[in-house]
């Protein structure tokens, strides 16, 4: 059974930083595309950042320059380093794994709250 497990969310003050982690089980992690999404209640889930199997990254405009996605294939882990956090970054963040065969798997989400 494929598992995708996020961690690292929490409460942080505006301007602060957090690093989210996502561990994905299964074989051939390095061949998966990995991504972070976020979802505000009542809205659709939106892409935050993606890193492909070839380590190509892309970001949503609203996080460009503040967030960095990276992966450690040896640890089956993808990270999202979030700096200069704003109150509007307060949402649930989800990790997504996409296999080369088109399978998509989601984690349960981790809450990030930016507040003073």
Secondary structure, DSSP 8 states (H G I E B T S, - for coil): ---EEEE--EEE-TT--EEEEEEE-SS-GGGSEEEEEEE-TTS--EEEEEE-TT--EEE-GGGTTTEEEEEEGGGTEEEEEE-S--GGG-EEEEEEEE-TTS-EEE---EEEEE--
